Amino acid sequence: MKKLLLLFLCIFCLTHAQQQPAPAAPPAPPAPPAPPAVQKPAEPQQPAAQKPAEQKPAVEAAKPAEPPKPEPKKLPEDILQTPPVVYAVGNEYQIMALVKQDLPVVMWVEVNGKSYYDASNGILRSARSSHRMTVPQSELNAAKEYTLCCHVLTKRKAYFTQTEPLQKKTYKFRPIEKTENIKFFMLGDCHNRVKAPIAVTQYYGKDLDLLILNGDILDRSEKYSDLINLFKVAGGATNGEIPVVYARGNHEPRGVMAEELEYYSPLRNGYSYFTFRVGPIWGIVLDCGEDKPDGHDAYGHTIACHPFRLEETEYLKSVIANAANEYNAPDVKYRLVVCHIPFIRGTFEADIYREWCTLLRENVKPNLMFSAHYHRLKVVRPGDDWDKNGIPCTVVIGSRTGKGDDYTGTAVELTEKNAAVRFVNFTQKVEGEDIIEFK
Ligand SMILES: [Fe+2]
């Protein structure tokens, strides 16, 4: 029994010893401060995974290729309507070129490495089909050639105007350098004829030194096709290779396009009367304007030529005041007056025209005056029955028109002593001639 009790006790003790709680642990030390957070560098951006090409629908894949770009326009054949014209105004040449209608083009000429632009206060012009580049005579006379340069504008915009490539063409130019046997041709009263007037100017062939266009080259300025006849005659007769002098007639101011004439003809600071030089020749272009009073019904309140003539009288006086640099310049050998209407007879504006005659006769002392207007061929000497206003020199009225191509102009050869004048018709037959001695 004792043994059993002892065994029980032993088992009891062992069981309770295992169930005793563990002694309490010492308190934990305070936690250290957390280290600052470290900025993790940004992961480099991985390129987007290439998407597999989408399968285009069959219709889009079969889209036709874009049409090829048109060929750039070539100078002159695709751009110009006529050869250029070299007009003499003052001591300058105005090189004028006519591009195709509605073709926007910016243009300039290069003479001896220098560029002369058709520009208005730094802006190159492209709105009209006519272009004008003004070059000092001394530069072109020395270079004897000029290069027409242009860009066709695909689209003129405020920014990034698109243009076609640069186009260039060089023209030979022959200034008048001789002082004897100078040959020139005068046309007037063409009244929109082109072919026959060009044909008569070929009378001197390659020896032609100068072309004078003496008014009524246009029959009227009604349409654009009227306006460009001046370019057709002047460019066709000279090919831009010799100087041209232009005097306006009384038919050019007629019609709705007359206001545009200033852009299609040579002017001195906007005026149609001016002096000019070509080699040893000094000349003055005068403009009588219309041939009837401003209030005439034919003009319908669109003409003010009377004040225009009075301004011109003042200009003539200013030329006389500057004689030393004009007709009395040391290298001047010939003095010419060019005016479409021979202001030598009649009662219309007689006071003004007598004053012009007196100023010219007493001061300028011209060798010859050339006119047209009457559609006849006539040489008027001082004292003749046509001389009603005291003409300043012999006046040659030198154009006659018939039907169709029937047209006659005036060929002139200048020597120191005289001028040989021949009236040449469209078959190049001489219809009459005269020798005018210089005093
Ligand atoms: Fe006329």
Residues whose N, C-alpha, C, O or C-beta is under 5 A from the ligand:
A	BS01	LIG	D216 G249 N250 H373
